[in-house]
């Protein structure tokens, strides 16, 4: 009977994954889309990591010296130079780059830090949170960029920035004319088609911008859960040493490879941000 009780208490692989894919929310979600519910864990970790990233950049700027830089200062200077070069090659307006380049740097550092939360053990933070709350079924997800609402919020922020620069660089009238005159030409009978194509382009860019980051990070998080299940299967059965060895090897290999993924995804999001803002400066 004790063995049966133990088996009942232990979650299945599906239950384990479903539990880890649930957010700590402000209320019970009533549908696939429910704007009345806030994912509190995503908000908390994104704000926290935003503050951490801002502090690191502020610390690097404050401790910068004209002499031989330390490792931290050298790393930040290299990163700043890379972002500045990319911004210069895409956004050709020098005045705009004074804001766009720091924005791109902030986007890269912030998203990199959020992505890097995926490198922590899957059960670490949920276990800490469950012990704090006293609820062993409490939900917590720590990778904000594996939350579609977060990545779409970021892409919407980029869209708003692009709209602002469209109006700033071309004027409200000039941009309005561009919306109906491009891409097929300034013909009155083509205005509805041009406007529809422009709206489709804005929607497609925004959705793909957010979905790309979300899809990669969600998949990475899911793979870490599957690898964690290998170790869990071995510890529960106390047999099959191959599972334990596979858990360690697979976890190490995927973590090393994932370092490249989290960096690449932050870089891609930053580059697309620069490209979209750069397009807002170009007249059609």
N, C-alpha and C positions, 0 to 999 in steps of 0.2 A: 504493500500500500504506500509505503514511504517513497519507493522508487516511482510509483505511478504519480504521486503528488509532485515529485521533483520534475518529472517529464512534462506534467501539465503546466508547471510554473515557468519552465524554460520556453522562450519564444521560438517559433519556427524561423527559418531564414527569411521568409516573406514578411512575417511580423516584425522582425528586427529591422529590416530595410524600411518598411513603411513607417515604423516609429521614428527612425532617424531622418526621414524625409518630411516630417511634420514640423511646423514652426511653433514657437511660443507666440501666440496671437492675442490680440486684445479682446477677441470674442470668437464665437463659433462661426465658421464660414458657412454660408448658406448655399453657395454655388461655386462654380469654377471661377467666376468673376464676381467679387464682392468688395466694393470699394469702401464699405463701412468697417472692414477688418484690417488691422495693421499688424504686420509681422514685426513684433517687438524686438526679436533677436537680431534681425537684419538691420533695423534702425540702430540698435545699441552698438553692434560691432562696426557698422559703417561709420558712425559718428566717432567712436573710439579710435578707429584706425585712421580716420581723417585727422584727428587731433595729433595722433602719433606721427603721421607723415608731416604735418605742418611743423611740429616741434623739431623733427630731425632736420628739415630744411632750414628752419630758423637757427638751429644750433650750428649748422654748417656755415651759414652766412655770418653769424656772430663770431665764430672762432676762426674765420678765414684770415690768413696772414699772407703777406707778400713774399715771405721766405719759402723755404722748402715745406710743402704741405704734408700733413699726415695722411694716413691711408683713408680715413673717413672723408677729409676735405678733398683729397684727390679723386675719390670715387664720385662725390657729388659734383665736382667740377667737370669730370668727364661726362657725366649724365647731362649736366646743364649744356655743355657744348654740343652734345649729340642732338638734344631737343632743339637748341637754337639753330643748328644747321638745317635740321628738317623743316623748321618753321620758316627759315629764310628761303628755302627752295620751293615752298608751297604757297606761302602768303607773301606776296610781293610788296605789300604796303608796310613801310617801316613803322609808321605810327601804330598800325594795328598789331604789329608783332610785339610791341611793348606790353600788350595785354595777352595776346594769344600765346606767345611762347611760355610765359609763366603758367598760364592756364593749362597748356599741354603738359608741362612738367608736373603740375599738381595732379592732373588726371592719371598720368603714368604711375607716379608714386602711390597714389591712393588705391588705384585698382590693383597694383602689384601687391600691396599689403593685404588687401581683401582676399585676393587669390591665394596668397601665401598661408592663410588660415587653414587651407586644405591639407597642409603638410603636418599639422598636429594630429595625434592619434584620434581616430574617429570617436571613441567613447570618452575621451578625457574631459572635455568641457561639459557634455551632457551629464556625466557622472558627478562632476563638481556641482552643477546646477541642481541636480536631483537631491544631493546631500544638503545643499543650502535651503531648498524649499521643503525638504522632508517628503517630497512626492517622488517615488521611484518610477513613476510613469510620466514625469514632466518632460515636455518637448523642448529641444533647443538645437538650432542649426547655427553654425559659426562662420559659414562662408557666405557673405552677403551677395557675392556675384553668382552664386548658384541659386539665387532667388530671382525669378523672372521679373517680379515687380520692381526689384532694385535695378537690374540692368536696363529695363525699359525706362525707368525714371532717369537714369544717366543719359540714355540716348535722347529722351525728350528734352533734357537740359541742353544737349548739344543742338537739337533742332531749334530751340528758342534762341540760342546764341546765334545760329545761322540766320534766323529771321531778322534778328536785331541788326546784324551786319549787312544784310540785304538792304534794309531800309536806310541804314547809316551811310552806306557807300553809294547807293543809287538814288536815294530819295524815295519817298512813298510813291510818287507818281511814276518815277522811272522803273521801280520794281514792279508796280502794278501793270505797267505796259509790257514788261518782260514776261510776266506770267501769261499774258494772252498772245504775245508775239513770237515766243520761242516754244518748241524747237522748229516748227514747220513754216515759219514766216509770218510777216506782219500783214495778214489778209483778214478782213473782217469775218469772212465765212469760216476761217480756221481758228478764230478765237476760242470757241467752246472746246475744240479738240486740244488746242495748245494748253488751255487751263487745266483740262482733265489730265493731260500727260504730266504737267508740272506737279499737280496734287499727288498723282500716283508716284512720281519720283520722290517727293518729300516723304510720303508714307513708307515707301519701300526702303528708302535709306534708313529711316528711323527704326523700323521694325527689324531689318537685317542687322543694324548696328547693335541693338540690344540682344537679339536672339543669338548672334554669333558668340558673344561672350558668355551668355547664359548656357548655351548648349555645351560648350567645351568644359566649363566648370562643373556643370551638373553631371556630365559623363565622368569627369575625373573623380568627383565625390562618390559617385556610385561604384566605381571600380575600387576605391579604397574600402568601401563597405563590404564588397565581395571578398576582398583580400582579408579583411578582419574576420569574416565568417569562417575562413580556413582555419585561423587560429582558434576561433571559438569551437569549431567542430572537433578539433584535436583535444582541447582542454576538457570538453564535456565527455568525450568518449574515452580519453586517456589511452587511445590506441592510434595507430597510424602515424608514426613519427614523421612520415613523409609530409603530412599536412602541416606540421610545425615548421619543418625545414622549408616547405614551399611558401608558407606564410611569411617567413623572414626574408627569403630571397625575393619573392614577388613584391612584397612591401618595399624593400630597399630599392629594387630596380625601378618600380613605378614612381617612388618618391623622387629619385634622381631625375628620371625622365620628366616628371611633373614640374620640376624646377624650370625646365625649358618652356613648358606649356604656360605656366603662370606668367613668366616674363614675356613670352611671345604674345599672349593674349592682351596683356597690358599695353605692349608696344603697338599692336594692331589697332586697339581701341583709340589710342592716342593719335596714331597716324590718320585714321579715318576722321577723327575730330578735326585735325588740321586740314585734311582734304576738303571736308564739307565746308569749313569756315573759309578756306581758300576759294572754293567755288562761289561763295557768296560775294566775293570781291570781283569776280569776273562778269563782264557784260556779255550777253548773247545777242 
